């Protein structure tokens, strides 16, 4: 991959909480990272740690609780639930305070005046909190509309520049000019419907559940094009055939149904559905976990080929650390909804700092029976490893590009370990 410092995707303090009765399940808790244009970013961790939820939140399949998601410098996602909760909590708190004041039933005139002033002050504070949070909610919702409007406007300007030159070159040829005007009109209609979020597409984990069994492969792959406003059937068919061949299938597969394919072929159809939209970024949510080992290698190689051919940026979510090391330029490790370590692929494997990362790496099997007999697995127990009763942890940069979730004492220890590793 060419060195590129342009940040394509930025996730900032992402929180995704799900209601469980009166409590919240913190599926993703205050996660931040950046993905640079053209790179493959790996996200690893055990089942239930929040990897898939992070991917789904980025692509707006879930409405995020709080935090921001930026794509190409534009905010495409903003959490509003935290603002709504703040309004609700402020109202509940104000109601309790006012109820307590009125329960006093003061008879003294001076105290009655004090209570009225306190109630007035409480209501003023409540109104200020409600107004502030409503403005934040409005801004978050408005940002999404403005981003899409600006994206469409930029596409229309680019089309106008492109076709003005074509119209000028076609002067004198009435038939060609009419054809170009029709083409321009169709592309303008598509551009008006385009949204920035469609530049990010997702490949889902389960190749069976993610494909509609009642639709043919042609309909599945073409669905995004149709939603975007493309009506030319010949263009849609050619695009479908082109993408099918690109992912290793043949034209004859277009009129079949998903149940007629193997698991690996279904996953190729899922990849084709994502790629046909000409995205700049793909979120691959464990695309090989449901496949046989031999098929896994084929799908990984296909993703690598598409990445090189189409200049894709890929966020690769997986369990298998060996695969992630082979495929990814940088790796983020998640545990219990938090990002605990982030570093370049080689750096993470050479110098893991967080005890959970060490535990994950110790679990990688090697095809060497002698080594496997002697291998010591590291068990991670967060209660024994960390003492956060006084000194609270945060995500910190230990060495350039190597981030770890730790407190002050751990940071000092990790810096010393890194220095020793460098000297060694």
C-alpha positions in Angstrom: 0.0 0.0 0.0 1.2 3.5 -0.8 1.9 5.8 2.2 -1.1 8.0 2.5 -1.8 10.3 5.5 -5.2 11.4 4.4 -7.8 10.4 7.0 -10.9 8.9 5.3 -12.9 7.8 8.4 -12.6 9.3 11.9 -14.5 7.8 14.8 -14.6 10.1 17.8 -15.8 9.0 21.3 -18.3 6.5 19.8 -20.8 5.1 22.4 -23.5 2.6 21.5 -25.7 1.7 24.4 -28.8 -0.6 24.3 -31.7 -0.4 26.7 -32.1 -3.4 29.0 -35.0 -2.5 31.2 -33.8 0.4 33.3 -30.2 -0.3 32.6 -27.9 0.2 29.6 -25.8 -2.4 27.9 -22.6 -0.6 26.9 -21.9 -2.5 23.6 -19.4 0.2 22.5 -18.0 2.6 25.1 -16.1 5.7 24.1 -14.2 4.3 21.2 -12.0 6.5 19.0 -9.8 5.7 16.0 -8.9 6.9 12.5 -8.7 5.0 9.2 -6.5 6.4 6.5 -7.4 6.3 2.8 -6.2 3.1 1.0 -5.4 1.2 4.2 -6.8 -2.0 5.6 -7.7 -1.5 9.3 -8.2 -4.7 11.3 -10.6 -4.8 14.3 -10.2 -7.9 16.5 -11.5 -9.2 19.9 -13.6 -12.0 21.3 -17.3 -12.5 20.6 -19.5 -9.9 22.1 -16.7 -7.2 22.5 -18.5 -4.7 20.2 -16.6 -5.1 16.9 -19.7 -5.7 14.8 -21.7 -3.0 16.7 -18.9 -0.5 15.9 -19.1 -1.3 12.2 -22.9 -1.2 12.1 -22.9 2.1 14.0 -20.5 3.7 11.6 -22.6 2.8 8.6 -25.7 4.1 10.5 -27.5 0.7 10.8 -27.8 1.8 14.5 -28.5 5.3 15.7 -25.4 5.9 17.9 -25.9 7.0 21.5 -23.2 9.6 21.6 -20.0 10.5 19.8 -19.3 11.5 16.1 -18.4 9.8 12.9 -16.6 11.7 10.2 -16.2 10.5 6.6 -14.0 12.6 4.2 -14.0 15.4 6.7 -17.9 15.5 6.9 -19.9 14.5 10.0 -22.1 11.6 8.8 -23.1 10.4 12.3 -23.8 12.0 15.6 -25.2 10.6 18.8 -28.4 12.3 19.9 -29.7 9.9 22.5 -27.3 11.3 25.1 -28.8 14.8 24.6 -32.3 13.4 24.9 -31.3 11.6 28.1 -29.8 14.8 29.5 -33.1 16.6 28.9 -35.1 13.8 30.6 -32.7 13.6 33.6 -32.8 17.4 34.0 -36.6 17.4 34.0 -36.8 14.5 36.5 -34.2 16.2 38.7 -36.0 19.6 38.6 -39.4 17.9 39.4 -37.9 16.2 42.5 -36.3 19.5 43.8 -39.5 21.5 43.2 -41.6 18.8 44.8 -39.3 18.8 47.9 -39.5 22.6 48.2 -43.3 22.6 47.9 -43.5 19.8 50.5 -42.1 22.2 53.1 -45.4 24.1 53.3 -43.7 27.1 54.8 -45.8 29.5 56.8 -43.1 32.2 57.3 -43.4 34.9 54.6 -39.6 35.3 54.2 -39.2 31.5 53.6 -42.1 31.5 51.1 -40.3 34.1 49.1 -37.1 32.1 49.2 -38.9 29.0 48.0 -40.4 30.9 45.1 -37.0 32.2 44.1 -35.4 28.7 44.3 -38.2 27.3 42.2 -37.7 30.1 39.7 -34.0 29.4 39.6 -34.5 25.7 39.1 -36.9 26.3 36.2 -34.5 28.7 34.6 -31.6 26.2 34.8 -33.9 23.5 33.4 -35.0 25.7 30.4 -31.3 26.5 29.7 -30.4 22.8 29.7 -33.3 21.8 27.6 -32.6 24.6 25.0 -28.9 23.8 24.8 -29.5 20.0 24.3 -32.3 20.7 21.7 -29.9 22.9 19.8 -27.3 20.1 19.8 -30.0 17.6 18.6 -31.1 20.0 15.8 -27.5 20.6 14.7 -26.7 16.8 14.6 -29.8 16.1 12.5 -29.2 19.1 10.2 -25.5 18.1 9.6 -26.6 14.9 8.0 -29.0 16.7 5.6 -26.4 19.4 4.8 -23.7 16.7 4.1 -26.0 14.9 1.6 -27.0 18.2 0.0 -23.4 19.3 -0.5 -22.4 15.8 -1.8 -25.2 15.9 -4.4 -24.3 19.5 -5.4 -20.6 18.6 -5.8 -21.6 15.7 -8.1 -23.8 17.9 -10.2 -21.1 20.5 -10.6 -18.6 17.8 -11.7 -21.2 16.4 -14.2 -21.9 19.9 -15.6 -18.1 20.5 -16.2 -17.7 17.1 -17.8 -20.7 17.3 -20.1 -20.1 20.9 -21.2 -16.9 19.8 -22.8 -18.7 16.8 -24.4 -21.5 19.0 -25.7 -18.9 21.4 -27.2 -17.1 18.6 -28.9 -20.4 17.2 -30.3 -21.6 20.4 -31.9 -22.8 19.7 -35.4 -23.7 16.1 -34.7 -27.4 16.3 -33.7 -27.8 12.6 -33.0 -24.8 12.4 -30.7 -25.8 15.6 -29.0 -29.2 14.3 -28.2 -27.7 11.1 -26.9 -25.3 13.0 -24.6 -28.2 15.2 -23.3 -30.2 12.2 -22.4 -27.2 10.6 -20.7 -26.5 13.9 -18.8 -30.1 14.1 -17.6 -30.1 10.5 -16.3 -26.8 11.0 -14.5 -28.1 14.3 -12.9 -31.2 12.4 -11.6 -28.9 9.8 -10.0 -26.6 12.5 -8.6 -29.5 14.3 -6.9 -30.4 11.0 -5.0 -26.8 10.2 -4.0 -25.8 10.3 -0.4 -22.3 10.4 1.1 -23.0 7.4 3.4 -23.4 5.2 0.3 -19.7 5.6 -0.2 -19.3 3.2 2.7 -20.7 -0.3 2.0 -20.8 -3.4 4.3 -20.1 -7.1 3.7 -22.0 -9.1 6.3 -20.8 -12.0 8.4 -23.5 -14.6 7.5 -23.7 -15.0 3.7 -27.0 -16.9 4.0 -29.0 -14.5 6.2 -27.7 -11.4 4.5 -29.2 -12.4 1.1 -32.9 -12.3 0.3 -33.9 -15.8 -0.7 -36.8 -14.5 -2.9 -34.6 -12.3 -5.1 -32.3 -13.5 -7.9 -28.6 -12.6 -7.8 -29.2 -10.0 -10.5 -31.9 -8.3 -8.3 -29.7 -8.5 -5.2 -26.7 -6.9 -6.8 -28.7 -4.3 -8.8 -30.9 -3.2 -5.8 -28.5 -0.4 -4.8 -28.3 0.9 -8.3 -32.1 1.0 -8.6 -32.5 2.7 -5.2 -30.0 5.3 -6.4 -32.3 6.2 -9.4 -30.7 4.2 -12.3 -33.4 3.0 -14.6 -31.4 1.9 -17.7 -31.9 -1.9 -17.7 -29.1 -2.5 -20.2 -26.6 -0.5 -18.1 -27.8 -2.3 -14.9 -27.3 -5.7 -16.5 -23.9 -4.9 -17.9 -22.8 -3.6 -14.5 -24.1 -6.8 -12.8 -22.3 -9.0 -15.3 -19.1 -7.0 -14.9 -19.1 -7.2 -11.1 -20.0 -10.9 -11.1 -16.9 -11.7 -13.2 -14.8 -9.4 -11.0 -15.7 -11.5 -7.9 -15.0 -14.8 -9.6 -18.6 -15.8 -10.7 -20.1 -16.0 -14.2 -22.9 -14.3 -16.0 -25.1 -17.4 -15.9 -25.3 -17.0 -12.1 -27.3 -13.8 -12.4 -30.7 -15.5 -12.8 -30.2 -18.0 -9.9 -31.3 -17.7 -6.3 -29.1 -17.7 -3.2 -30.0 -21.2 -2.1 -28.4 -22.6 -5.3 -24.9 -21.5 -4.3 -22.3 -22.7 -1.8 -21.2 -20.6 1.2 -18.2 -19.2 -0.5 -20.2 -18.2 -3.6 -22.8 -16.5 -1.5 -20.1 -14.5 0.2 -18.8 -13.5 -3.3 -22.4 -12.3 -4.1 -22.4 -10.2 -0.9 -19.0 -8.7 -1.9 -20.4 -8.0 -5.4 -23.5 -6.2 -3.9 -21.1 -3.9 -1.9 -18.6 -3.3 -4.8 -21.3 -2.5 -7.4 -22.0 0.8 -5.6 -18.4 2.0 -6.3 -17.7 2.7 -2.7 -14.5 4.3 -1.3 -14.7 2.2 1.8 -15.9 -1.3 2.8 -16.6 -2.6 6.2 -16.0 -6.3 6.1 -17.8 -7.9 9.2 -16.1 -11.2 9.7 -16.5 -12.1 6.0 -14.7 -15.5 6.3 -15.8 -16.8 9.7 -18.6 -18.9 8.3 -16.5 -20.4 5.5 -14.2 -23.4 5.2 -10.4 -22.8 5.6 -9.7 -23.3 1.9 -12.5 -20.9 0.9 -11.4 -18.4 3.5 -8.1 -17.9 1.6 -9.9 -17.4 -1.7 -12.1 -14.7 -0.2 -9.2 -12.9 1.5 -7.3 -12.9 -1.8 -10.3 -11.6 -3.6 -10.6 -8.7 -1.1 -6.9 -8.0 -1.5 -7.3 -7.9 -5.4 -10.4 -5.6 -5.2 -8.5 -3.3 -2.8 -5.6 -2.9 -5.2 -7.8 -2.7 -8.3 -10.4 -0.3 -7.0 -8.4 1.6 -4.5 -10.6 0.6 -1.6 -10.2 1.3 2.1 -11.2 -1.7 4.2 -12.2 -2.0 7.8 -11.7 -5.7 8.4 -13.5 -7.2 11.5 -12.4 -10.7 12.5 -11.5 -13.2 15.3 -8.5 -14.8 13.6 -5.4 -12.8 14.5 -3.3 -14.6 11.9 -5.6 -13.6 9.1 -5.8 -10.0 10.4 -2.0 -9.7 10.6 -1.7 -10.9 6.9 -4.5 -8.6 5.7 -4.2 -5.4 7.8 -1.9 -2.5 7.9 -3.0 -1.4 11.4 -4.9 -3.4 14.1 -7.3 -2.2 16.8 -8.0 -4.6 19.7 -11.4 -4.4 21.5 -12.4 -5.8 24.8 -15.7 -5.4 26.6 -16.8 -2.5 24.4 -13.5 -0.5 24.7 -10.5 -0.2 22.4 -7.7 -1.4 24.5 -4.8 -1.3 22.0 -4.1 0.1 18.6 -0.9 -0.1 16.6 0.7 -1.1 13.2 0.3 -4.8 12.5 4.0 -5.6 12.8 4.4 -3.5 15.9 1.4 -5.1 17.7 2.7 -8.6 17.1 6.3 -7.7 18.0 5.6 -5.6 21.1 2.1 -6.2 22.5 1.6 -4.0 25.7 -1.9 -4.5 27.0 -2.4 -7.9 28.9 -5.5 -8.7 26.9 -3.6 -8.4 23.6 -0.9 -10.7 25.0 -3.6 -13.2 25.9 -5.1 -13.1 22.4 -1.6 -13.5 20.8 -0.8 -16.5 23.1 -3.9 -18.3 21.8 -2.8 -18.3 18.1 -2.1 -22.0 17.2 1.0 -22.9 15.1 1.4 -26.0 12.9 4.2 -27.3 15.1 3.3 -30.1 17.6 6.5 -29.7 19.6 5.9 -26.0 20.1 2.2 -26.5 20.8 3.1 -28.9 23.7 5.3 -26.4 25.3 3.3 -23.3 24.5 2.1 -21.3 27.6 -1.3 -19.6 27.2 -1.8 -16.3 29.0 -5.1 -15.9 30.7 -6.5 -12.4 31.1 -8.2 -11.4 34.3 -9.0 -7.7 34.3 -9.7 -7.6 38.1 -6.2 -9.0 38.8 -4.4 -7.1 36.1 -5.7 -3.5 36.7 -6.4 -1.3 39.7 -8.5 1.6 38.5 -10.0 2.4 42.0 -8.0 5.7 42.2 -6.3 6.4 38.9 -8.7 6.2 36.0 -7.6 4.9 32.6 -7.8 6.5 29.2 -6.6 5.8 25.6 -3.0 7.0 25.4 -0.2 7.1 22.9 2.8 5.1 24.3 5.1 5.3 21.3 4.3 7.0 17.9 1.2 5.3 16.5 0.9 2.8 19.4 -2.0 3.5 21.7 -3.0 1.6 24.8 -5.9 1.9 27.3 -4.2 2.5 30.6 -3.8 4.8 33.7 -0.7 6.8 34.7 1.0 3.9 36.5 0.5 1.5 33.6 1.5 4.2 31.1 4.9 4.5 32.8 5.3 0.7 32.8 4.4 0.4 29.1 6.8 3.2 28.1 9.6 1.4 30.0 8.7 -1.9 28.2 8.7 -0.2 24.8 12.1 1.4 25.6 13.5 -1.9 26.6 12.1 -3.5 23.4 13.7 -0.8 21.3 17.1 -1.2 23.0 16.9 -5.0 22.7 
